[in-house]
Amino acid sequence: MPETTKNKHGGRRPGAGRKTGTGPYGESTKAIRVPESLLPSIKAMLDDRKDKTQKIANALDSAYLPAQTPSKVSLPLFSGKVSAGFPSPADDYVEKSLDLNDLLIQKPAATFFVRAQGESMLGAGIHPNDTLVVDRSLEPVPGKIVICALDGELVVKRLKCRAGQWLLGSENTAYKDIVLREEMDTVIWGVVTSVIHPV
């Protein structure tokens, strides 16, 4: 067949089509065959999942990762302790310098800060607008205070396990514990290691 009559259409062209990750879900997709009768329910399920993912992303806008190598700001640490009862003579010398990064952040690459809201954790010393230091590398075991994405919303609770049932516990009797069920979309983001509380 002469060169001028060859079919030059069809086939994959380099650089053509939508780039991976630019769709509504931010990742590559795969085509599947489903019965037409199920299309509305599958689309609704995907839309719901997308909304939950966006809610988590919006909630994390208030969280930020510290620098991998945070700058050092060393301040004097006095060796004497401050009495919360009766006055006592103060030791008038500096023991050493202390950097808050060393005190609060053990693993910078795995640590982020997030602000608390609500009063469900008052008993644990967590007040509205406190800054929580969260370590994603720690194992979330019962008794630890954790940051959890629950059905698309971030919550801070104490992780509990009673008779094989996992709970997100409140530290305020005005709030009920949350029983974790299989149908819930639950992701634990990290363990709270410190609370920065303004006075």
Wavefront OBJ file of the C-alpha trace (Angstrom):
o trace
v 0.000 0.000 0.000
v 1.427 3.432 -0.892
v 2.694 5.534 2.013
v 0.192 8.326 1.271
v -2.836 6.063 1.763
v -1.910 4.562 5.178
v -4.388 5.150 7.998
v -2.677 7.588 10.360
v -5.592 7.857 12.794
v -6.212 5.903 16.002
v -3.846 4.535 18.606
v -2.293 6.301 21.548
v -0.582 9.614 20.920
v 2.224 10.804 23.235
v 1.054 13.547 25.612
v -2.618 13.138 24.679
v -5.463 12.744 27.145
v -5.984 13.873 30.731
v -2.869 13.796 32.880
v -2.804 11.329 35.793
v -4.067 12.847 39.037
v -5.935 15.774 37.470
v -9.394 14.204 37.829
v -11.829 14.912 40.694
v -10.243 12.215 42.891
v -6.623 13.318 42.400
v -5.382 9.901 41.295
v -5.392 7.549 38.309
v -8.666 5.762 37.526
v -9.647 2.420 36.031
v -12.686 1.597 33.911
v -15.008 -1.140 35.197
v -18.272 -2.616 33.935
v -21.294 -2.321 36.230
v -25.000 -2.936 35.668
v -26.789 0.238 34.566
v -29.286 -0.142 37.406
v -26.442 0.286 39.947
v -24.935 3.427 38.389
v -26.934 5.952 40.508
v -26.067 4.259 43.820
v -22.374 3.813 42.880
v -22.124 7.465 41.808
v -23.771 8.586 45.072
v -21.334 6.435 47.068
v -18.318 7.916 45.250
v -19.610 11.466 45.684
v -20.104 10.828 49.410
v -16.560 9.479 49.714
v -15.196 12.505 47.848
v -17.084 14.857 50.199
v -15.650 13.086 53.262
v -12.119 13.265 51.851
v -12.563 16.988 51.194
v -13.856 17.538 54.744
v -10.721 15.905 56.151
v -8.525 18.013 53.875
v -10.345 21.166 55.013
v -9.970 20.180 58.658
v -6.254 19.601 58.167
v -5.865 23.135 56.845
v -5.520 24.123 60.503
v -2.707 21.595 60.999
v 0.824 22.133 59.802
v 4.028 20.127 59.795
v 7.092 21.588 61.489
v 10.309 21.951 59.500
v 12.439 18.846 59.079
v 15.288 20.734 60.725
v 13.573 23.340 62.935
v 15.664 26.339 63.868
v 16.967 26.315 67.414
v 15.746 28.907 69.883
v 17.409 28.122 73.195
v 16.104 29.955 76.255
v 17.388 29.837 79.828
v 16.039 27.104 82.100
v 16.287 27.946 85.797
v 17.140 24.973 87.997
v 14.773 25.965 90.797
v 11.149 24.859 90.591
v 8.334 27.379 90.940
v 6.141 26.788 93.967
v 2.403 26.640 93.401
v 1.816 26.686 97.156
v 3.780 28.749 99.670
v 6.658 30.931 98.481
v 10.173 29.500 98.678
v 13.583 31.080 98.012
v 14.416 31.003 94.273
v 17.690 29.594 93.005
v 19.281 32.516 91.231
v 21.169 30.775 88.458
v 20.543 29.167 85.092
v 21.017 25.402 84.907
v 21.086 25.160 81.095
v 19.417 26.362 77.921
v 16.298 24.606 76.703
v 14.869 24.505 73.181
v 11.132 23.812 72.974
v 11.661 21.732 69.823
v 13.717 19.294 71.910
v 11.105 19.306 74.648
v 7.966 18.875 72.501
v 9.061 17.295 69.226
v 10.753 13.897 69.230
v 10.311 13.090 65.513
v 9.889 16.261 63.407
v 9.051 14.399 60.182
v 6.149 12.606 61.884
v 4.870 15.500 64.009
v 2.172 18.071 63.338
v 0.203 20.626 65.357
v -3.552 21.031 65.403
v -5.869 23.316 67.363
v -8.533 21.815 69.610
v -12.126 22.956 69.635
v -15.035 22.039 71.882
v -15.051 21.015 75.531
v -15.291 17.221 75.400
v -11.667 16.774 76.584
v -11.542 19.288 79.453
v -10.809 16.494 81.940
v -7.608 15.707 80.047
v -6.498 19.354 80.222
v -7.431 20.094 76.606
v -9.330 23.365 76.257
v -10.798 25.114 73.207
v -8.084 26.663 71.028
v -5.248 24.741 72.713
v -2.478 23.620 70.363
v -1.984 19.847 70.321
v 1.338 18.257 69.407
v 0.582 15.064 67.463
v 3.047 12.276 66.599
v 1.995 10.050 63.689
v 4.770 7.515 64.369
v 3.405 6.399 67.748
v 1.148 3.365 68.017
v -2.431 4.291 68.977
v -2.997 1.971 71.926
v -5.859 2.069 74.467
v -5.430 4.902 76.934
v -3.707 7.246 74.485
v -5.310 10.501 73.328
v -5.577 10.389 69.547
v -6.553 12.546 66.599
v -9.067 10.576 64.553
v -10.805 11.274 61.243
v -14.317 9.992 61.903
v -16.701 10.045 58.936
v -14.820 12.981 57.454
v -14.410 15.047 60.633
v -11.352 15.324 62.867
v -11.903 14.639 66.568
v -9.601 14.399 69.577
v -10.557 11.603 71.994
v -9.064 9.005 74.312
v -8.830 5.603 72.635
v -10.495 2.879 74.702
v -11.253 -0.825 74.333
v -13.926 -2.468 76.488
v -14.806 -6.147 76.090
v -13.393 -6.141 72.572
v -15.316 -2.998 71.585
v -13.275 0.055 70.493
v -14.405 3.470 71.718
v -13.399 7.103 71.353
v -13.805 8.363 74.888
v -14.587 11.877 76.066
v -13.099 13.441 79.195
v -16.211 15.402 80.065
v -19.360 13.801 81.497
v -21.509 16.090 79.339
v -20.284 14.198 76.237
v -20.878 10.516 75.461
v -18.195 8.105 74.299
v -18.319 7.216 70.604
v -18.663 3.504 69.881
v -16.698 2.634 66.739
v -18.687 0.473 64.324
v -17.608 -1.248 61.109
v -19.689 1.012 58.879
v -17.912 4.108 60.206
v -15.083 5.609 58.152
v -12.355 5.753 60.812
v -8.685 6.741 60.403
v -6.396 7.507 63.350
v -4.015 10.306 62.311
v -1.715 10.265 65.316
v -1.198 10.279 69.077
v -1.289 13.519 71.089
v 1.970 13.897 73.010
v 1.657 17.423 74.444
v -0.843 20.230 74.901
v 0.182 23.884 74.560
v -2.299 25.764 76.723
v -2.282 29.559 76.961
v -3.050 31.051 80.384
l 1 2 3 4 5 6 7 8 9 10 11 12 13 14 15 16 17 18 19 20 21 22 23 24 25 26 27 28 29 30 31 32 33 34 35 36 37 38 39 40 41 42 43 44 45 46 47 48 49 50 51 52 53 54 55 56 57 58 59 60 61 62 63 64 65 66 67 68 69 70 71 72 73 74 75 76 77 78 79 80 81 82 83 84 85 86 87 88 89 90 91 92 93 94 95 96 97 98 99 100 101 102 103 104 105 106 107 108 109 110 111 112 113 114 115 116 117 118 119 120 121 122 123 124 125 126 127 128 129 130 131 132 133 134 135 136 137 138 139 140 141 142 143 144 145 146 147 148 149 150 151 152 153 154 155 156 157 158 159 160 161 162 163 164 165 166 167 168 169 170 171 172 173 174 175 176 177 178 179 180 181 182 183 184 185 186 187 188 189 190 191 192 193 194 195 196 197 198 199
